[in-house]
């Protein structure tokens, strides 16, 4: 990808979907009585909304392309942070919910990092690199929580 506007359109969609999925996890953990995880997933939804706002702010004066859902060319055919989320329900245990979130964050990180590594557009490389770094922080936080949960 070498088009900043197209990248931002993808990032807006990816982060909007990620926020919605984290809200689903927060609701599932609330139903299951996992108050700490409900709060954590609500915070992750907030971070995704911040990334969404960041992508929208980066767009600024730019006109982002209007891409229909079936026109997106995602790795594996799905938005990176939403692939595999079909299993979210109120019966999930803590570890399964955290692992599902970790898998999504890893895919999101890989998506942004791959663009940063392969684009020839310097502005896009910088933006994608920033998004990848933020996703890497989420991966690390989830890994810490999974380790604590497993202990």
C-alpha positions as CSV (number, residue, x, y, z in Angstrom):
1,X,0.0,0.0,0.0
2,X,1.4,3.4,-1.0
3,X,-1.6,5.6,-0.6
4,X,-2.0,7.5,2.8
5,X,-5.7,8.1,2.2
6,X,-6.4,4.5,1.4
7,X,-4.4,3.4,4.5
8,X,-6.4,5.8,6.7
9,X,-9.7,4.5,5.3
10,X,-8.5,1.0,6.2
11,X,-7.3,2.1,9.7
12,X,-10.7,3.8,10.4
13,X,-12.5,0.6,9.6
14,X,-10.1,-1.6,11.5
15,X,-10.2,0.5,14.6
16,X,-14.0,0.9,14.5
17,X,-14.3,-2.9,14.3
18,X,-11.8,-3.4,17.1
19,X,-13.7,-1.0,19.4
20,X,-16.9,-2.9,18.7
21,X,-15.3,-6.2,19.4
22,X,-13.8,-5.0,22.7
23,X,-17.2,-3.7,23.7
24,X,-18.6,-7.2,23.1
25,X,-15.8,-8.7,25.2
26,X,-16.5,-6.2,28.0
27,X,-20.2,-7.1,27.9
28,X,-19.4,-10.8,27.9
29,X,-17.1,-10.5,30.9
30,X,-19.7,-8.3,32.7
31,X,-22.3,-11.1,32.3
32,X,-19.7,-13.6,33.5
33,X,-19.0,-11.5,36.6
34,X,-15.4,-10.7,35.6
35,X,-15.4,-7.1,36.8
36,X,-11.7,-6.5,36.3
37,X,-11.7,-7.9,32.8
38,X,-14.9,-6.0,31.9
39,X,-13.0,-2.8,32.9
40,X,-9.9,-3.8,31.0
41,X,-11.8,-4.6,27.8
42,X,-13.8,-1.4,28.1
43,X,-10.4,0.4,28.3
44,X,-9.2,-1.4,25.2
45,X,-12.4,-0.3,23.4
46,X,-11.5,3.2,24.4
47,X,-8.0,2.8,23.0
48,X,-9.4,1.6,19.8
49,X,-11.7,4.6,19.6
50,X,-8.6,6.8,20.3
51,X,-6.9,5.1,17.3
52,X,-10.0,5.7,15.3
53,X,-9.9,9.4,16.3
54,X,-6.2,9.5,15.4
55,X,-6.9,8.1,12.0
56,X,-9.7,10.5,11.4
57,X,-7.5,13.4,12.6
58,X,-4.7,12.3,10.3
59,X,-7.2,12.4,7.4
60,X,-7.8,16.1,8.3
61,X,-8.2,17.8,5.0
62,X,-7.8,14.7,2.9
63,X,-10.7,13.0,1.3
64,X,-10.7,9.3,2.2
65,X,-11.9,6.9,-0.4
66,X,-15.3,5.4,0.2
67,X,-14.6,1.7,0.3
68,X,-17.5,-0.8,0.4
69,X,-17.1,-3.6,2.9
70,X,-16.7,-6.2,0.1
71,X,-14.0,-4.1,-1.5
72,X,-11.5,-4.2,1.4
73,X,-8.5,-6.4,0.7
74,X,-7.6,-7.6,4.1
75,X,-5.0,-10.3,4.9
76,X,-6.9,-13.6,5.2
77,X,-10.1,-11.8,3.9
78,X,-11.0,-10.2,7.3
79,X,-10.2,-7.1,9.1
80,X,-7.1,-8.1,11.2
81,X,-8.4,-7.3,14.6
82,X,-11.8,-8.9,14.0
83,X,-10.9,-12.3,12.5
84,X,-11.8,-15.1,14.8
85,X,-14.2,-13.1,17.0
86,X,-17.2,-15.2,16.1
87,X,-16.7,-17.1,19.4
88,X,-17.4,-14.2,21.8
89,X,-20.2,-15.1,24.2
90,X,-21.1,-14.8,27.8
91,X,-19.8,-18.3,28.5
92,X,-16.1,-17.4,27.7
93,X,-13.7,-17.8,30.5
94,X,-11.1,-15.1,31.2
95,X,-8.2,-16.8,29.6
96,X,-10.1,-17.5,26.4
97,X,-11.2,-13.9,26.2
98,X,-7.7,-12.6,26.7
99,X,-6.3,-15.0,24.1
100,X,-8.9,-13.9,21.6
101,X,-8.0,-10.3,22.2
102,X,-4.2,-11.1,21.9
103,X,-4.7,-12.9,18.6
104,X,-6.5,-9.8,17.2
105,X,-3.9,-7.4,18.5
106,X,-1.1,-9.5,17.0
107,X,-2.9,-9.5,13.6
108,X,-3.4,-5.7,13.9
109,X,0.2,-5.1,14.7
110,X,1.4,-7.4,11.9
111,X,-0.9,-5.5,9.5
112,X,0.4,-2.1,10.4
113,X,4.0,-3.3,10.6
114,X,3.9,-4.9,7.2
115,X,2.7,-1.7,5.6
116,X,5.3,0.3,7.4
117,X,8.0,-2.1,6.2
118,X,6.9,-2.3,2.6
119,X,5.5,1.1,1.6
120,X,7.6,3.5,-0.5
121,X,5.7,6.5,0.8
122,X,7.6,8.1,3.7
123,X,4.6,9.7,5.3
124,X,2.7,6.4,5.2
125,X,5.7,4.6,6.6
126,X,5.7,7.0,9.6
127,X,2.0,6.7,10.2
128,X,1.8,2.9,9.9
129,X,4.9,2.7,12.1
130,X,3.1,4.7,14.8
131,X,0.0,2.5,14.6
132,X,2.2,-0.6,14.7
133,X,3.9,0.7,17.9
134,X,0.6,1.3,19.6
135,X,-0.6,-2.2,18.7
136,X,2.7,-3.6,20.0
137,X,1.9,-2.0,23.4
138,X,-1.5,-3.7,23.4
139,X,0.1,-7.0,22.6
140,X,2.5,-6.6,25.5
141,X,-0.2,-5.7,27.9
142,X,-2.3,-8.7,26.9
143,X,0.7,-11.0,27.3
144,X,1.2,-9.7,30.8
145,X,-2.5,-10.3,31.7
146,X,-2.5,-13.8,30.2
147,X,0.7,-14.7,32.2
148,X,-0.9,-13.4,35.4
149,X,-4.2,-15.2,34.7
150,X,-2.4,-18.5,34.0
151,X,-0.3,-18.2,37.2
